[in-house]
Amino acid sequence: MVVALVAEKIRGFIYKIQSFFHKNKHPLYARKVRFSYNGSEVLKNLNLSVKTSQIVAVVGKSGSGKSTFLNLVAGVLTSSFKGKVLVMGRQRGFAKEDIGYVPQEIALVPDMTIEENLAFFGRINGISRKSALNAGRKLMSIMQLKVPLGRYPTRLSGGQRVRLNIIVSILHNPKIIILDEPFVGLDYKNRKLLWHFLEHQRNRRRTIILTTHMLTEAEHRADRIVLLHNGRIFAKGNIGDIREKLKTMYVVEYKFKYLSKGQEASIRKYCADHEILVLDMFNNYMMFSITSEGQKNYLSKFFEKQKLEFREMGFREPNLDEIFLGVGA
């Protein structure tokens, strides 16, 4: 009995130390996370830790598990899962006040004014009407949302509704802001405004985790990129880390005068034998992922041996969109 009590106290002490570490060093800590839906495993042994004051972009093809992971962290998915998810050092279900979750769908109540929406969502997140309105006005100013509080959401433009949707989700000043596809449907001006806002929050020691299909923007704006594929983390880091991980250091593009099915098959076999990825092909145009200029020269010599007429259209470092083409190829 005494041994059991001592062991329990030791476990509690260790948990407090771990919680303190994760709260101060890693606001989000996920370890060996698995999640299944209708018998199908959506997340598979996912490990991720995120530091304070980072913008982390989670990218991947449709069905890769991006939204599922964010919903799991935010506590939207309440079904059982395997593994550990700590938010600010606590199990995710006990840290809701530390999370601001912005869904892709507009969550505003259409028959309530902006002021009423602010008060309503403030109450949901545990703050008073006065605090919600004060926070709302400040955030509207930062987001350049200059509209009367008495206006209804239905009378706002699409970009204005997206901004207000974000505002009502973070009235309680959360430490972690989670956004699911926040840039969908926004024009360039509104996307740029939103990126500036997220950078402002990061500078206030907030941690930002978002999903997006705006890969080139994520490449330049996010501090870290997490690339999911079939429920697993395929690669993570900055753009240089991902290029190296996927061995996509350069892309080279060719335009052929003519390309038969047999010649295309020969090119694909050569690439498979020499660890070259065919990233794209259309109407006698082909794009390849290569690791060096020497590999490009050997590829050109192979075309010459095949007596193909071609011209090189480009040779450069790939952007995230082009790296993305090779995932799972």
GURO-813534 format. One record per residue (C-alpha): residue in three letters; z, x, y. Coordinates in steps of 0.02 Angstrom, whole numbers, padded with zeros to 5 digits. Layout:
BEGIN
+-----+--------+--------+--------+
:   r :     zz :     xx :     yy :
+-----+--------+--------+--------+
: ALA :      Z :      X :      Y :
...
+-----+--------+--------+--------+
***
This chain:
BEGIN
+-----+--------+--------+--------+
:   r :     zz :     xx :     yy :
+-----+--------+--------+--------+
: MET :  00000 :  00000 :  00000 :
: VAL :  00049 :  00139 :  00120 :
: VAL : -00106 :  00238 :  00074 :
: ALA : -00216 :  00086 :  00108 :
: LEU : -00135 :  00060 :  00280 :
: VAL : -00159 :  00243 :  00326 :
: ALA : -00340 :  00237 :  00268 :
: GLU : -00369 :  00081 :  00372 :
: LYS : -00295 :  00164 :  00528 :
: ILE : -00404 :  00318 :  00501 :
: ARG : -00560 :  00209 :  00484 :
: GLY : -00512 :  00118 :  00643 :
: PHE : -00486 :  00282 :  00735 :
: ILE : -00654 :  00349 :  00677 :
: TYR : -00740 :  00187 :  00730 :
: LYS : -00663 :  00200 :  00905 :
: ILE : -00726 :  00379 :  00921 :
: GLN : -00901 :  00328 :  00862 :
: SER : -00901 :  00179 :  00980 :
: PHE : -00851 :  00288 :  01128 :
: PHE : -00989 :  00413 :  01087 :
: HIS : -01125 :  00283 :  01066 :
: LYS : -01071 :  00187 :  01221 :
: ASN : -01081 :  00339 :  01333 :
: LYS : -01223 :  00434 :  01251 :
: HIS : -01329 :  00303 :  01165 :
: PRO : -01319 :  00125 :  01234 :
: LEU : -01426 :  00074 :  01086 :
: TYR : -01402 :  00147 :  00914 :
: ALA : -01495 :  00078 :  00764 :
: ARG : -01479 :  00152 :  00592 :
: LYS : -01570 :  00106 :  00430 :
: VAL : -01615 : -00066 :  00497 :
: ARG : -01704 : -00182 :  00377 :
: PHE : -01751 : -00362 :  00409 :
: SER : -01844 : -00486 :  00300 :
: TYR : -01920 : -00654 :  00340 :
: ASN : -01976 : -00778 :  00207 :
: GLY : -01966 : -00642 :  00076 :
: SER : -02073 : -00520 :  00176 :
: GLU : -01994 : -00360 :  00243 :
: VAL : -02034 : -00349 :  00430 :
: LEU : -01926 : -00199 :  00476 :
: LYS : -01910 : -00056 :  00353 :
: ASN : -01774 :  00076 :  00368 :
: LEU : -01789 :  00088 :  00557 :
: ASN : -01687 :  00223 :  00648 :
: LEU : -01680 :  00234 :  00837 :
: SER : -01559 :  00290 :  00972 :
: VAL : -01591 :  00263 :  01158 :
: LYS : -01506 :  00356 :  01300 :
: THR : -01444 :  00290 :  01466 :
: SER : -01567 :  00286 :  01611 :
: GLN : -01723 :  00281 :  01502 :
: ILE : -01874 :  00167 :  01499 :
: VAL : -01925 :  00153 :  01317 :
: ALA : -02091 :  00070 :  01274 :
: VAL : -02105 :  00001 :  01097 :
: VAL : -02289 : -00012 :  01052 :
: GLY : -02386 : -00059 :  00897 :
: LYS : -02520 : -00173 :  00829 :
: SER : -02486 : -00359 :  00811 :
: GLY : -02369 : -00386 :  00665 :
: SER : -02296 : -00211 :  00672 :
: GLY : -02119 : -00276 :  00704 :
: LYS : -02101 : -00246 :  00892 :
: SER : -02039 : -00416 :  00946 :
: THR : -01934 : -00435 :  00789 :
: PHE : -01841 : -00275 :  00828 :
: LEU : -01808 : -00324 :  01008 :
: ASN : -01752 : -00499 :  00957 :
: LEU : -01635 : -00422 :  00829 :
: VAL : -01556 : -00304 :  00956 :
: ALA : -01538 : -00442 :  01085 :
: GLY : -01453 : -00557 :  00959 :
: VAL : -01590 : -00688 :  00967 :
: LEU : -01616 : -00667 :  00780 :
: THR : -01451 : -00714 :  00701 :
: SER : -01507 : -00702 :  00521 :
: SER : -01427 : -00569 :  00414 :
: PHE : -01504 : -00396 :  00414 :
: LYS : -01463 : -00231 :  00332 :
: GLY : -01411 : -00076 :  00426 :
: LYS : -01314 : -00045 :  00586 :
: VAL : -01354 : -00095 :  00766 :
: LEU : -01232 : -00040 :  00901 :
: VAL : -01253 : -00095 :  01082 :
: MET : -01141 : -00003 :  01205 :
: GLY : -01039 :  00056 :  01056 :
: ARG : -01010 : -00118 :  00985 :
: GLN : -01093 : -00224 :  00854 :
: ARG : -01237 : -00314 :  00940 :
: GLY : -01158 : -00488 :  00924 :
: PHE : -01005 : -00432 :  01023 :
: ALA : -01100 : -00352 :  01167 :
: LYS : -01202 : -00497 :  01237 :
: GLU : -01137 : -00471 :  01414 :
: ASP : -01212 : -00296 :  01410 :
: ILE : -01387 : -00361 :  01370 :
: GLY : -01515 : -00445 :  01481 :
: TYR : -01650 : -00518 :  01370 :
: VAL : -01816 : -00569 :  01449 :
: PRO : -01924 : -00669 :  01327 :
: GLN : -02113 : -00670 :  01338 :
: GLU : -02112 : -00858 :  01362 :
: ILE : -02054 : -00920 :  01532 :
: ALA : -01877 : -00986 :  01506 :
: LEU : -01857 : -01069 :  01677 :
: VAL : -01808 : -01252 :  01684 :
: PRO : -01957 : -01334 :  01772 :
: ASP : -01865 : -01484 :  01846 :
: MET : -01731 : -01375 :  01925 :
: THR : -01753 : -01285 :  02091 :
: ILE : -01743 : -01096 :  02098 :
: GLU : -01565 : -01110 :  02161 :
: GLU : -01518 : -01226 :  02018 :
: ASN : -01602 : -01108 :  01893 :
: LEU : -01502 : -00961 :  01961 :
: ALA : -01339 : -01057 :  01946 :
: PHE : -01384 : -01123 :  01772 :
: PHE : -01430 : -00954 :  01698 :
: GLY : -01283 : -00872 :  01786 :
: ARG : -01167 : -00994 :  01699 :
: ILE : -01250 : -00958 :  01531 :
: ASN : -01215 : -00773 :  01558 :
: GLY : -01035 : -00800 :  01610 :
: ILE : -01038 : -00781 :  01799 :
: SER : -00996 : -00904 :  01938 :
: ARG : -01122 : -01000 :  02042 :
: LYS : -01079 : -00895 :  02195 :
: SER : -01103 : -00731 :  02101 :
: ALA : -01266 : -00793 :  02023 :
: LEU : -01339 : -00843 :  02192 :
: ASN : -01286 : -00679 :  02274 :
: ALA : -01361 : -00578 :  02132 :
: GLY : -01517 : -00687 :  02131 :
: ARG : -01549 : -00663 :  02317 :
: LYS : -01531 : -00473 :  02301 :
: LEU : -01647 : -00465 :  02151 :
: MET : -01775 : -00579 :  02235 :
: SER : -01777 : -00460 :  02383 :
: ILE : -01802 : -00309 :  02271 :
: MET : -01939 : -00400 :  02175 :
: GLN : -02022 : -00456 :  02338 :
: LEU : -02006 : -00638 :  02287 :
: LYS : -02004 : -00718 :  02459 :
: VAL : -01993 : -00903 :  02420 :
: PRO : -01865 : -01037 :  02469 :
: LEU : -01724 : -01067 :  02344 :
: GLY : -01763 : -01253 :  02353 :
: ARG : -01936 : -01230 :  02278 :
: TYR : -01972 : -01280 :  02098 :
: PRO : -02040 : -01153 :  01971 :
: THR : -02194 : -01262 :  01946 :
: ARG : -02244 : -01224 :  02126 :
: LEU : -02240 : -01036 :  02099 :
: SER : -02388 : -00926 :  02052 :
: GLY : -02395 : -00849 :  01879 :
: GLY : -02335 : -00680 :  01942 :
: GLN : -02193 : -00761 :  02040 :
: ARG : -02135 : -00856 :  01885 :
: VAL : -02133 : -00696 :  01783 :
: ARG : -02028 : -00609 :  01915 :
: LEU : -01906 : -00755 :  01925 :
: ASN : -01897 : -00760 :  01735 :
: ILE : -01837 : -00580 :  01738 :
: ILE : -01715 : -00611 :  01879 :
: VAL : -01624 : -00756 :  01794 :
: SER : -01607 : -00648 :  01637 :
: ILE : -01513 : -00506 :  01724 :
: LEU : -01402 : -00596 :  01850 :
: HIS : -01248 : -00533 :  01757 :
: ASN : -01296 : -00351 :  01790 :
: PRO : -01320 : -00297 :  01608 :
: LYS : -01320 : -00115 :  01553 :
: ILE : -01472 : -00141 :  01442 :
: ILE : -01627 : -00240 :  01492 :
: ILE : -01742 : -00295 :  01350 :
: LEU : -01913 : -00365 :  01393 :
: ASP : -02039 : -00435 :  01268 :
: GLU : -02217 : -00411 :  01333 :
: PRO : -02170 : -00431 :  01518 :
: PHE : -02344 : -00382 :  01582 :
: VAL : -02444 : -00517 :  01491 :
: GLY : -02553 : -00613 :  01614 :
: LEU : -02507 : -00507 :  01765 :
: ASP : -02638 : -00430 :  01879 :
: TYR : -02630 : -00247 :  01930 :
: LYS : -02528 : -00279 :  02087 :
: ASN : -02394 : -00378 :  01995 :
: ARG : -02388 : -00252 :  01851 :
: LYS : -02362 : -00111 :  01975 :
: LEU : -02225 : -00209 :  02064 :
: LEU : -02138 : -00240 :  01898 :
: TRP : -02147 : -00057 :  01848 :
: HIS : -02068 : -00009 :  02015 :
: PHE : -01929 : -00134 :  01984 :
: LEU : -01896 : -00064 :  01810 :
: GLU : -01892 :  00112 :  01881 :
: HIS : -01767 :  00051 :  02011 :
: GLN : -01656 : -00017 :  01872 :
: ARG : -01671 :  00146 :  01776 :
: ASN : -01614 :  00241 :  01930 :
: ARG : -01459 :  00129 :  01930 :
: ARG : -01418 :  00196 :  01755 :
: ARG : -01489 :  00047 :  01665 :
: THR : -01575 :  00066 :  01498 :
: ILE : -01743 : -00023 :  01485 :
: ILE : -01824 : -00067 :  01318 :
: LEU : -01990 : -00160 :  01321 :
: THR : -02140 : -00201 :  01215 :
: THR : -02313 : -00192 :  01290 :
: HIS : -02498 : -00183 :  01250 :
: MET : -02530 : -00094 :  01417 :
: LEU : -02533 :  00073 :  01329 :
: THR : -02605 :  00182 :  01466 :
: GLU : -02475 :  00117 :  01590 :
: ALA : -02336 :  00145 :  01464 :
: GLU : -02399 :  00322 :  01438 :
: HIS : -02376 :  00363 :  01622 :
: ARG : -02224 :  00255 :  01664 :
: ALA : -02109 :  00256 :  01512 :
: ASP : -01991 :  00400 :  01476 :
: ARG : -02012 :  00378 :  01291 :
: ILE : -02134 :  00290 :  01176 :
: VAL : -02091 :  00219 :  01005 :
: LEU : -02244 :  00182 :  00899 :
: LEU : -02215 :  00054 :  00760 :
: HIS : -02330 :  00027 :  00612 :
: ASN : -02296 : -00096 :  00471 :
: GLY : -02112 : -00109 :  00518 :
: ARG : -02081 :  00078 :  00523 :
: ILE : -02070 :  00203 :  00664 :
: PHE : -02234 :  00296 :  00648 :
: ALA : -02201 :  00415 :  00793 :
: LYS : -02087 :  00429 :  00944 :
: GLY : -02065 :  00539 :  01098 :
: ASN : -02177 :  00574 :  01246 :
: ILE : -02366 :  00572 :  01237 :
: GLY : -02371 :  00757 :  01188 :
: ASP : -02248 :  00729 :  01045 :
: ILE : -02353 :  00585 :  00978 :
: ARG : -02516 :  00683 :  00990 :
: GLU : -02438 :  00823 :  00889 :
: LYS : -02358 :  00706 :  00762 :
: LEU : -02522 :  00613 :  00730 :
: LYS : -02627 :  00772 :  00741 :
: THR : -02733 :  00691 :  00876 :
: MET : -02740 :  00834 :  01000 :
: TYR : -02917 :  00797 :  01060 :
: VAL : -03050 :  00665 :  01049 :
: VAL : -03235 :  00700 :  01046 :
: GLU : -03374 :  00572 :  01068 :
: TYR : -03555 :  00579 :  01008 :
: LYS : -03708 :  00471 :  01031 :
: PHE : -03838 :  00481 :  00892 :
: LYS : -04022 :  00439 :  00912 :
: TYR : -04019 :  00354 :  00743 :
: LEU : -03888 :  00337 :  00607 :
: SER : -03924 :  00261 :  00437 :
: LYS : -03789 :  00191 :  00324 :
: GLY : -03809 :  00341 :  00210 :
: GLN : -03789 :  00463 :  00354 :
: GLU : -03636 :  00368 :  00415 :
: ALA : -03561 :  00379 :  00241 :
: SER : -03593 :  00569 :  00238 :
: ILE : -03505 :  00588 :  00406 :
: ARG : -03356 :  00486 :  00347 :
: LYS : -03342 :  00591 :  00188 :
: TYR : -03350 :  00753 :  00287 :
: CYS : -03212 :  00688 :  00402 :
: ALA : -03102 :  00634 :  00257 :
: ASP : -03122 :  00807 :  00177 :
: HIS : -03079 :  00898 :  00340 :
: GLU : -02935 :  00790 :  00408 :
: ILE : -03039 :  00714 :  00548 :
: LEU : -03013 :  00533 :  00595 :
: VAL : -03155 :  00418 :  00646 :
: LEU : -03073 :  00323 :  00789 :
: ASP : -03217 :  00212 :  00843 :
: MET : -03397 :  00175 :  00800 :
: PHE : -03525 :  00057 :  00878 :
: ASN : -03714 :  00059 :  00893 :
: ASN : -03740 :  00242 :  00844 :
: TYR : -03588 :  00295 :  00946 :
: MET : -03440 :  00380 :  00860 :
: MET : -03271 :  00443 :  00921 :
: PHE : -03170 :  00568 :  00820 :
: SER : -02991 :  00631 :  00823 :
: ILE : -02982 :  00820 :  00801 :
: THR : -02850 :  00956 :  00814 :
: SER : -02948 :  01097 :  00897 :
: GLU : -03110 :  01148 :  00984 :
: GLY : -03155 :  01246 :  00828 :
: GLN : -03148 :  01088 :  00725 :
: LYS : -03266 :  01006 :  00851 :
: ASN : -03390 :  01151 :  00833 :
: TYR : -03389 :  01136 :  00643 :
: LEU : -03419 :  00949 :  00659 :
: SER : -03571 :  00980 :  00770 :
: LYS : -03639 :  01108 :  00647 :
: PHE : -03622 :  00980 :  00508 :
: PHE : -03727 :  00857 :  00609 :
: GLU : -03860 :  00991 :  00634 :
: LYS : -03865 :  01026 :  00447 :
: GLN : -03890 :  00840 :  00418 :
: LYS : -04036 :  00851 :  00542 :
: LEU : -03959 :  00719 :  00653 :
: GLU : -04012 :  00706 :  00835 :
: PHE : -03857 :  00686 :  00943 :
: ARG : -03776 :  00727 :  01108 :
: GLU : -03594 :  00759 :  01145 :
: MET : -03527 :  00631 :  01268 :
: GLY : -03350 :  00692 :  01295 :
: PHE : -03215 :  00812 :  01234 :
: ARG : -03037 :  00792 :  01301 :
: GLU : -02856 :  00753 :  01266 :
: PRO : -02833 :  00572 :  01208 :
: ASN : -02737 :  00440 :  01302 :
: LEU : -02616 :  00325 :  01212 :
: ASP : -02749 :  00190 :  01187 :
: GLU : -02858 :  00314 :  01092 :
: ILE : -02713 :  00381 :  00989 :
: PHE : -02673 :  00201 :  00948 :
: LEU : -02845 :  00179 :  00870 :
: GLY : -02800 :  00306 :  00737 :
: VAL : -02636 :  00228 :  00683 :
: GLY : -02652 :  00172 :  00504 :
: ALA : -02833 :  00230 :  00496 :
+-----+--------+--------+--------+
***
